Amino acid sequence: MSLSNSDFKKGPMNKLIQNTRFMLAPLVLAIILVAIHLNPNVQNWLVLTETDLLRQPWRIFTTHLVHLNDQHLWVNLAALILTAILFRRYIQGRLLLNVMMISALGASLVPILLEQDYDFVGLSGVLHGIFVYVGVSLLRTQRPIGITILMVMIVKLGVDLTLSADESFWLGAQVAYLCHVGGAIGGALAVPGLRRKPIDIVKPKP
């Protein structure tokens, strides 16, 4: 039985799609972030303020799509793409978006509840949540990797706390360390919330 040209091309094309589809959600999000950055008028509808917290609650999530400047945007975009590539075996597609939503909620609520601080934007808190989600998720199946990821995040958050009083040399503003802490908490809570029972998080795999 002979194969037509269309059948011959169909196999490699399907394989290519399967191997790269984990990048679909990050790339779409990257395009959205760039579009928002280029449209200041749109940003005004997304940034969270105290007066809009209850009246326009979507800003709790959308404020993390806005960035202070080009450097802020490109650093977070690079981190998003790198994270999607590194963790593609563990989190992608709808799961990735769900974790980002929960992390965004934590990244907004922690600074608001602790310091009544509404002056924060950017995706970095959400990215912290993704890292913590993967780290906690791997404690059962690949404990050394999970512990390593979580230790790196603990050190990173410690650095954020140390530098919180100073302006970041590349950002030109103070690091929103409470957003990072909140995002990390959101990422940890997303594990039992989305995939497993709490008792299963630290229970070794038989």
N, C-alpha and C positions, 0 to 999 in steps of 0.2 A: 504494500500500500504506500503510495507516494503522498508527501505533504505539500500543500500549496505554500506559496510565499507568505501569505497572510498567517497560516498556521505556524510557519517557521519563526516569524517575527513575534507572534503572540506570546510564546513561552518566555523569551528573554525580557520582553517588555513587562510581563506580569511579575517576573522575578525582580526587576528593577523597582517596580512600584512597591512590592512587598518589602524590599530592603531599605527603602527611603521614606516610607509613609510615616515613620516615627517623627520625621521632621515637619510634617504638614502643619500641626498645631503651632509649634514654635515659629515657623516662617510666617503664618497668617498673623500671629500675634505681633511679630516684628514689624510687619507692614502696617498694622494698626498703630503701633507705637510711633513709628516714623510719621504717619499721616497726622496723628494728634500733635506731635511736636511741631509740625509745619503749619498748624492752624491754631494760633493763640485764642481765637474766638471760641473754638471748641473746648479748649482747656478750661475756660471759665465755667463751663457746665459740668466739669468733671472733678475739679479740686474740692476737697472737703473743707468746709468752714463750720464754725460753731452754730451759726444761724441755720445752716442747711442740714444739720445732722438728722433731725427728725422729719423735716419737710421734704428732703430729697435724699433718702437713705442710700440710694445707689452710689452716691459719692464715696461711701465707705470703701467700695471696691474700685471705683474708677480713678480715685486720686492716685493710685499706684501706677496708672498708665501715663501720667504726666511727669516730665523731667525738667530739671532746672535749666540745663544748658546742653549743648551738643556733647560735651565730654560725659556728662551724667548719662545721657541716652546711650551713647555708643558703648560705654563700659557695661551697662546693664544688658544691652543687646548681645554683646559678646559673651557675657556670663550666661545668658539664657540659652544661646545656641550651644555653648560648651556643655552646659548642664544636660541639655536634651541628648547630646551625643554620648556623654559619659554614662548616663543613667538610662539609656534607651531600653535596656533589658528589664528594667524594673518599673518604669513609669513612662507612659506616653499616651497620646490621644486623649480620650475623655477623662481617664484617671488623672492625667497631668493637669487638665483644666480644673477638675474638681479640687485637687490638692491646692492649686493656686488660689481658688476662691476662698477656701477655708483659711489658708495662710494670709490672704489679703484681709480677711475679717479680723484675724488676730493682730496683724500688723497695724491696723487702724484702732482697734479697741484698747490695746494695752497702753499706748501713750495718752489716749483720751481719759481712761479710767485712772491712771496713776498720776498724771501731771496736768490734765486738762489741756493737752497740747494738740493743736490741730494743724500745726505748721509742718507738714511733711508731704512729700511726693516721691515717686520713683518706685521701681520694681524690686529693689534690693531686699526689702523685708520679705517679699513673696519668694524670692530665690532662696533665702535662708530657710523658709518653710519646706521647700522642695528637698533641700539637702537633708534636713532633719527627718522628713518623712521617709526618705530612702534609708537613712541610717537606722532608724527605729525598726523599719520593716525588715531589715536584714539581720536584726539581732537573733532571730530564730533560725534562719536558714543559712546565713553566712556571717556568723557572729564576729569574727575578726575584722571583716570589712566594715560591718555596721558600727563596731566600737571605734574604729579608726575615723570614720566619717563624723561620728558624734564628738570625738575628742577634738578634731579639727574645728568643728563648729563652736565648741566651748571656748577654745583658745581665741577664735575669731570674735565671739561676743565679748570676751574679756578685753580684747584690744579695743573694741568699740566703746566699752564702758570707760576705759582709760582715756581715750581721745575725745570723749563726748563734750568736753569743755572747750575744745580747740576746733578751729576751722580745718577741714580737710584741705590739703595743699592743692589738690587737683579739682575739688568740687567748688571751693569758694564759699562753703557754708558748713555749719556744724553737722556732724554725722547723726542721723536720726536713729540712734542706737536702740531706743525703745521700740521702734518699728521692727528692727531686726530681731529683738527679743520676742515681740509679739508674733512675728511671722514664724519664728522657730517653734513657739508654743503651738501655733495653729497647725504646723506641719506634723508635730508629735500627736496632736489630738486627731488629726485626719486618719491616722493608722487604724485605731479602733472604730472611728466613725465611718470609714469607707470600706474596710476590708476584713478586719478581724475583731474578735472579742478581746477586751482588755487583758484577760488572763493569758491569751495566746501570744501576746507581744513578746514577753520575756521567757516563755516556756520553750525549752530546747526542743528541736525537732527530733523525734525518735528515729 
